[in-house]
Amino acid sequence: MESAVAPPRSSAPADDGRTRDRVSALLLEHGPQTATELAARLGISPAAVRRHLDSLVAAGRIEERVAGRTGSDGHRGRGRPARRFHLTDAGRSAFPHAYDDLALTALRFVAASGGPDAVRTVAEQQLAGLEARASSAVESAVRAAGGAPVDRAQALAAALTAEGYAATASAISGGGQLCQHHCPVAHVAAEFPQLCEAETAVIGRLVGTHVQRLATIAHGDGICTTHLPGPLRPGNRTAPARPVPGERAAPHSAPTEQSSTALANDRERTPA
């Protein structure tokens, strides 16, 4: 008895993905185009390409813009305006790029020409804009509050998240921690730690206290962790109700003169 042959699985999703990649590539290579122009280049119907365009628009990779028709003399012509599709920044970022290589090449040249201090200056200038934006956000967020370092770190985490760092902040017994779950310059910072050092200094200025970097993504850690030293916050820890086993009890205060005399009298009245 012959075994039944399973029908081949449909590759429609994979085909759709390849077609949409081709649409994006055509927009990158030839610039904004209409659905009809894209359909002609792809060899499919305008209705079919429209389905892929709708999906790309929904994903934020392209956007549709209305452009008026122009004649050969440069004047706007009659008729329905053309609707052309453009790549968005998100659509462009999906293509391979060499930003890290370019940054590394530039910083290597700076290091060779001016030494580590020159690299540090570049890092500080690169972070100046981030510090200005985050500073405004932090000051606005803590103006009504007391502005303790941990409170400022909470506001800073929100500002850094808006910049793409995916940051969080939490209070701990020794102060607080600021965690960055993403680093946009991790590959560059792995070779040039001045970027991490400049960023740590910015964090310290924004939270208003000296901070200590415990871990960085650039050095292979899962997240960038910055410790904010400070006093215990109320409610973070409570004193034990009784001495902890193994710990020495606190010394008692010295007895007063009256109590010393009473103790001496008791000893005198005690039979031998």
Secondary structure as a PSIPRED ss2 file (coil, helix, strand):
# PSIPRED VFORMAT (PSIPRED V4.0)

   1 M C   1.000  0.000  0.000
   2 E C   1.000  0.000  0.000
   3 S C   1.000  0.000  0.000
   4 A C   1.000  0.000  0.000
   5 V C   1.000  0.000  0.000
   6 A C   1.000  0.000  0.000
   7 P C   1.000  0.000  0.000
   8 P C   1.000  0.000  0.000
   9 R C   1.000  0.000  0.000
  10 S C   1.000  0.000  0.000
  11 S C   1.000  0.000  0.000
  12 A H   0.000  1.000  0.000
  13 P H   0.000  1.000  0.000
  14 A H   0.000  1.000  0.000
  15 D H   0.000  1.000  0.000
  16 D H   0.000  1.000  0.000
  17 G H   0.000  1.000  0.000
  18 R H   0.000  1.000  0.000
  19 T H   0.000  1.000  0.000
  20 R H   0.000  1.000  0.000
  21 D H   0.000  1.000  0.000
  22 R H   0.000  1.000  0.000
  23 V H   0.000  1.000  0.000
  24 S H   0.000  1.000  0.000
  25 A H   0.000  1.000  0.000
  26 L H   0.000  1.000  0.000
  27 L H   0.000  1.000  0.000
  28 L H   0.000  1.000  0.000
  29 E H   0.000  1.000  0.000
  30 H H   0.000  1.000  0.000
  31 G C   1.000  0.000  0.000
  32 P C   1.000  0.000  0.000
  33 Q E   0.000  0.000  1.000
  34 T C   1.000  0.000  0.000
  35 A H   0.000  1.000  0.000
  36 T H   0.000  1.000  0.000
  37 E H   0.000  1.000  0.000
  38 L H   0.000  1.000  0.000
  39 A H   0.000  1.000  0.000
  40 A H   0.000  1.000  0.000
  41 R H   0.000  1.000  0.000
  42 L H   0.000  1.000  0.000
  43 G C   1.000  0.000  0.000
  44 I C   1.000  0.000  0.000
  45 S C   1.000  0.000  0.000
  46 P H   0.000  1.000  0.000
  47 A H   0.000  1.000  0.000
  48 A H   0.000  1.000  0.000
  49 V H   0.000  1.000  0.000
  50 R H   0.000  1.000  0.000
  51 R H   0.000  1.000  0.000
  52 H H   0.000  1.000  0.000
  53 L H   0.000  1.000  0.000
  54 D H   0.000  1.000  0.000
  55 S H   0.000  1.000  0.000
  56 L H   0.000  1.000  0.000
  57 V H   0.000  1.000  0.000
  58 A H   0.000  1.000  0.000
  59 A C   1.000  0.000  0.000
  60 G C   1.000  0.000  0.000
  61 R C   1.000  0.000  0.000
  62 I E   0.000  0.000  1.000
  63 E E   0.000  0.000  1.000
  64 E E   0.000  0.000  1.000
  65 R E   0.000  0.000  1.000
  66 V E   0.000  0.000  1.000
  67 A E   0.000  0.000  1.000
  68 G C   1.000  0.000  0.000
  69 R C   1.000  0.000  0.000
  70 T E   0.000  0.000  1.000
  71 G C   1.000  0.000  0.000
  72 S C   1.000  0.000  0.000
  73 D C   1.000  0.000  0.000
  74 G C   1.000  0.000  0.000
  75 H C   1.000  0.000  0.000
  76 R E   0.000  0.000  1.000
  77 G C   1.000  0.000  0.000
  78 R C   1.000  0.000  0.000
  79 G C   1.000  0.000  0.000
  80 R C   1.000  0.000  0.000
  81 P C   1.000  0.000  0.000
  82 A E   0.000  0.000  1.000
  83 R E   0.000  0.000  1.000
  84 R E   0.000  0.000  1.000
  85 F E   0.000  0.000  1.000
  86 H E   0.000  0.000  1.000
  87 L E   0.000  0.000  1.000
  88 T C   1.000  0.000  0.000
  89 D H   0.000  1.000  0.000
  90 A H   0.000  1.000  0.000
  91 G H   0.000  1.000  0.000
  92 R H   0.000  1.000  0.000
  93 S H   0.000  1.000  0.000
  94 A C   1.000  0.000  0.000
  95 F C   1.000  0.000  0.000
  96 P C   1.000  0.000  0.000
  97 H C   1.000  0.000  0.000
  98 A C   1.000  0.000  0.000
  99 Y H   0.000  1.000  0.000
 100 D H   0.000  1.000  0.000
 101 D H   0.000  1.000  0.000
 102 L H   0.000  1.000  0.000
 103 A H   0.000  1.000  0.000
 104 L H   0.000  1.000  0.000
 105 T H   0.000  1.000  0.000
 106 A H   0.000  1.000  0.000
 107 L H   0.000  1.000  0.000
 108 R H   0.000  1.000  0.000
 109 F H   0.000  1.000  0.000
 110 V H   0.000  1.000  0.000
 111 A H   0.000  1.000  0.000
 112 A H   0.000  1.000  0.000
 113 S H   0.000  1.000  0.000
 114 G H   0.000  1.000  0.000
 115 G C   1.000  0.000  0.000
 116 P H   0.000  1.000  0.000
 117 D H   0.000  1.000  0.000
 118 A H   0.000  1.000  0.000
 119 V H   0.000  1.000  0.000
 120 R H   0.000  1.000  0.000
 121 T H   0.000  1.000  0.000
 122 V H   0.000  1.000  0.000
 123 A H   0.000  1.000  0.000
 124 E H   0.000  1.000  0.000
 125 Q H   0.000  1.000  0.000
 126 Q H   0.000  1.000  0.000
 127 L H   0.000  1.000  0.000
 128 A H   0.000  1.000  0.000
 129 G H   0.000  1.000  0.000
 130 L H   0.000  1.000  0.000
 131 E H   0.000  1.000  0.000
 132 A H   0.000  1.000  0.000
 133 R H   0.000  1.000  0.000
 134 A H   0.000  1.000  0.000
 135 S H   0.000  1.000  0.000
 136 S H   0.000  1.000  0.000
 137 A H   0.000  1.000  0.000
 138 V H   0.000  1.000  0.000
 139 E H   0.000  1.000  0.000
 140 S H   0.000  1.000  0.000
 141 A H   0.000  1.000  0.000
 142 V H   0.000  1.000  0.000
 143 R C   1.000  0.000  0.000
 144 A C   1.000  0.000  0.000
 145 A C   1.000  0.000  0.000
 146 G C   1.000  0.000  0.000
 147 G C   1.000  0.000  0.000
 148 A C   1.000  0.000  0.000
 149 P H   0.000  1.000  0.000
 150 V H   0.000  1.000  0.000
 151 D H   0.000  1.000  0.000
 152 R H   0.000  1.000  0.000
 153 A H   0.000  1.000  0.000
 154 Q H   0.000  1.000  0.000
 155 A H   0.000  1.000  0.000
 156 L H   0.000  1.000  0.000
 157 A H   0.000  1.000  0.000
 158 A H   0.000  1.000  0.000
 159 A H   0.000  1.000  0.000
 160 L H   0.000  1.000  0.000
 161 T H   0.000  1.000  0.000
 162 A H   0.000  1.000  0.000
 163 E C   1.000  0.000  0.000
 164 G C   1.000  0.000  0.000
 165 Y C   1.000  0.000  0.000
 166 A C   1.000  0.000  0.000
 167 A E   0.000  0.000  1.000
 168 T E   0.000  0.000  1.000
 169 A E   0.000  0.000  1.000
 170 S E   0.000  0.000  1.000
 171 A E   0.000  0.000  1.000
 172 I E   0.000  0.000  1.000
 173 S C   1.000  0.000  0.000
 174 G C   1.000  0.000  0.000
 175 G E   0.000  0.000  1.000
 176 G E   0.000  0.000  1.000
 177 Q E   0.000  0.000  1.000
 178 L E   0.000  0.000  1.000
 179 C E   0.000  0.000  1.000
 180 Q E   0.000  0.000  1.000
 181 H C   1.000  0.000  0.000
 182 H C   1.000  0.000  0.000
 183 C C   1.000  0.000  0.000
 184 P C   1.000  0.000  0.000
 185 V C   1.000  0.000  0.000
 186 A H   0.000  1.000  0.000
 187 H H   0.000  1.000  0.000
 188 V H   0.000  1.000  0.000
 189 A H   0.000  1.000  0.000
 190 A C   1.000  0.000  0.000
 191 E C   1.000  0.000  0.000
 192 F C   1.000  0.000  0.000
 193 P C   1.000  0.000  0.000
 194 Q H   0.000  1.000  0.000
 195 L H   0.000  1.000  0.000
 196 C H   0.000  1.000  0.000
 197 E H   0.000  1.000  0.000
 198 A H   0.000  1.000  0.000
 199 E H   0.000  1.000  0.000
 200 T H   0.000  1.000  0.000
 201 A H   0.000  1.000  0.000
 202 V H   0.000  1.000  0.000
 203 I H   0.000  1.000  0.000
 204 G H   0.000  1.000  0.000
 205 R H   0.000  1.000  0.000
 206 L H   0.000  1.000  0.000
 207 V H   0.000  1.000  0.000
 208 G C   1.000  0.000  0.000
 209 T C   1.000  0.000  0.000
 210 H C   1.000  0.000  0.000
 211 V C   1.000  0.000  0.000
 212 Q E   0.000  0.000  1.000
 213 R E   0.000  0.000  1.000
 214 L E   0.000  0.000  1.000
 215 A E   0.000  0.000  1.000
 216 T C   1.000  0.000  0.000
 217 I H   0.000  1.000  0.000
 218 A H   0.000  1.000  0.000
 219 H H   0.000  1.000  0.000
 220 G C   1.000  0.000  0.000
 221 D C   1.000  0.000  0.000
 222 G C   1.000  0.000  0.000
 223 I C   1.000  0.000  0.000
 224 C E   0.000  0.000  1.000
 225 T E   0.000  0.000  1.000
 226 T E   0.000  0.000  1.000
 227 H E   0.000  0.000  1.000
 228 L E   0.000  0.000  1.000
 229 P E   0.000  0.000  1.000
 230 G C   1.000  0.000  0.000
 231 P C   1.000  0.000  0.000
 232 L C   1.000  0.000  0.000
 233 R C   1.000  0.000  0.000
 234 P C   1.000  0.000  0.000
 235 G C   1.000  0.000  0.000
 236 N C   1.000  0.000  0.000
 237 R C   1.000  0.000  0.000
 238 T C   1.000  0.000  0.000
 239 A C   1.000  0.000  0.000
 240 P C   1.000  0.000  0.000
 241 A C   1.000  0.000  0.000
 242 R C   1.000  0.000  0.000
 243 P C   1.000  0.000  0.000
 244 V C   1.000  0.000  0.000
 245 P C   1.000  0.000  0.000
 246 G C   1.000  0.000  0.000
 247 E C   1.000  0.000  0.000
 248 R C   1.000  0.000  0.000
 249 A C   1.000  0.000  0.000
 250 A C   1.000  0.000  0.000
 251 P C   1.000  0.000  0.000
 252 H C   1.000  0.000  0.000
 253 S C   1.000  0.000  0.000
 254 A C   1.000  0.000  0.000
 255 P C   1.000  0.000  0.000
 256 T C   1.000  0.000  0.000
 257 E H   0.000  1.000  0.000
 258 Q H   0.000  1.000  0.000
 259 S H   0.000  1.000  0.000
 260 S H   0.000  1.000  0.000
 261 T H   0.000  1.000  0.000
 262 A H   0.000  1.000  0.000
 263 L H   0.000  1.000  0.000
 264 A H   0.000  1.000  0.000
 265 N H   0.000  1.000  0.000
 266 D H   0.000  1.000  0.000
 267 R H   0.000  1.000  0.000
 268 E H   0.000  1.000  0.000
 269 R H   0.000  1.000  0.000
 270 T C   1.000  0.000  0.000
 271 P C   1.000  0.000  0.000
 272 A C   1.000  0.000  0.000
